[in-house]
Amino acid sequence: MKDNFNRKIKHIRFSVTSKCQYSCLYCDSEGYSKTNELSVEEITKLCKLLAEILDVTRIKFTGGEPLCRKEIIEIIKNVSDLRVYKDISMTTNGLYLFEKAEELYKAGLNRINVSLASLTRKTYKKVYGMDTLETVLKGLKKAKEIGFNPIKLNFVLMRTLNENELEDFINYCARNKFILQLIELHKVSKTIGGNGDFYKKY
């Protein structure tokens, strides 16, 4: 399997659920139709085929919020037990990370990316719709203590909303030896619940 530049694709993003606890300002998930989730067995089989037939070596589990999937630990363990992936990672909002970090690590998850748009309670609540920043920060601390490395923070930079926090994020990541990834806010088509007005503002 190759991309438009004829490069072999080795990395797959796999959405295990469309569910999420948050109502993020910039998220367009409400514009997508809800479909039935694949079973644990189907996911395991598909991941095996991706590695064997398409030679995929790295897989990242996403959502929605992957930690909302009740069988996520089983899914990670099954895929890890296949012994065909060099790297198994996950992108999460971090809300359930504190309670699930140890299980995820033992199941075979190698790395985590945490979406974090603010280090202040007020802005965090405005972006995500929930006052849960401290819970997420506790989860990050625990994930680091358990041994997840590297830990990456996905920071969606939005003018007038969190652009003044960039230096704080750089310092926070430097102190904790996290990797900071700046994510550009992208405009979404109106046909799938677009964020045009939000995009223009931020």
N, C-alpha and C positions, 0 to 999 in steps of 0.2 A: 504494500500500500504506500503510495507516494503523494506528496502535496503538489501544489501548482508549480513549484519550482523544481520538481522532479527529485525532491529529497525523500528518503525513506522515513516513514512515520514510525517512531518507536514509542511514542508517548500518547496514551489515550485518557481522556476524561470520561468518567462513567457516573452518570447521575442515578442514584439509587432511590430517590424519592423527590416528590415535588413539594412535600410538606416543609413548613418553616414556622418558627415561633414568632418571628419578627414581621413588621410591616415597614420595611425600609423605604425611605423617601425616593431613592433612585431605582428601586427594583421594579421590574416590569412583569413579574411572574403572574400577576393577576390576568394578564392578557393571553396566557397559554391555556389550552384545554387540558383538563385533568384526565390522565389515563391510568389504567391499572398498573401497579408496580410489578416488576418481574419478581418471581419467587427467589429464595436463596439458592435453590438448586439451579434455576435458570441463569442466575448471575454467575455462579461458580462455573457452570458449563461454558457460558459465553466467554468468560475471562480466560478459560483454558484454551478455547479455540482461537481467541485473539493472539495468544502467545504462540501457539503451535502453527497456525496457518498464516498469520500476518506478521509474525516475528516481533510482536509488541513486547517491550521489555520493562516499560514503566507505566504505572496506572495510578490515576488520581481519582478518588471518589468525591463526588460533589452532590449537590441537590438543586433546588431546595436546600434544606439543612440535613446533611447525611446523618447527624447524630439524632435526628427525629425518627430515623428508621430503627424500629425496636430490635431488629436482628443484625444491626451493624457490626457488632463484635463477632458474631458468627460468620458474617460475610468476609470480614477482614481475615479471620483465622483460616477460613476455607481457601481463600485466594493465596494467602501466605503459604499454606501447606502444599499448594501446587508446586512450589519450588521452581517456578518458571519466570518470576519477576525480580529484577534487580532492585526495584524501588516501588514501594507502595505508600502513597501519600493521601492526604485529605485536605480539602478546603472547608472550613467550618466558621460559624459566627462565634464559637467559643463558649456559648452559654452553658452547655452540658460538659465542657471539657474537664472541669474540676472533678466531677463525679465519675467520668469515664476514661480519663487519661491513662490510668494504670492498666485497665483492662485492654484498652486499645494497644498499648505498648506490648503487653504480653501476647496479644493476638497476632502481632507481627507488623503493625503499622510502623513505618520508618520515619515519616516526616509529617508535619502539619503546617498548613497555612491558615492563619486566622484573619478574618476580615475585621478591621478595626478603623473606624472613621474619626474617632475622637478619644482624647484622654481626659476630657472633662465631662462630668455627669450631665450637665445641661445640654450640651451639644450632642452627646451620645444618645440621650433620650429623644432629642428632636429628630435625629437621623433614623434611629431604629424603632422608635415607638415604645421602648421599654427602658426602665431605670435599672439596668443590670450591669453597668460597667464594672463595678467592683467584683462581681461574680466572674466575669470574663478575665479580669486581671489576675484573680486568684487561680483560675484555670491555667493561664499562661505560666505562672510561677510554678505550679505543680508539674506541668508538662516538662518544664526545664529541669526541675529536680529529679524527675523520673528518668530522664535521659534522652528525650527527643532532641535531635540535632541534625540539621538546623531547624529552627523555628522561624517561619517567615510571617511578617505582618503585611497584609494587603491594605494599603491606605488610599482610598478614593479621595483625591484632592478636589475640593469644591470651593470656588471663590465666594467670599463673604461668609462662608459657613465654617470651614475648618482650615483655610489656607494659612492662618496665623499660627497653627499648631505644628507646622512642619519641623521647626527647630526642636520642639519638645519631643516629637516622634524620633528624630535622629538621635537625640540624647538618650531617650528611653531605650532604643534598640542598641545603642552603643554600650550602655550599662549592663544590659542583659544578654549581649551577644546574639541578638536577633537580627535577621535580615529584613530590611525595609524595602518593600516593593511599592512604588508609586503607580497607582492605577488611574488611567484617564477616564473621566466620565464620558460614556458614549451615548449617543442619541439613538433611541429605539423607534422603529417604524410604528406609525399610528395603527397599522393593521393588527398589531399584537399588543395593543394597550400602551402606545408610545408615551415617552416622557418629554415631549417637545418643550412644553412650558418650563418644566423643571430644568431641562438642559440649557435653555436660554438664560435662566436666572443664575445657575451655578456653573 
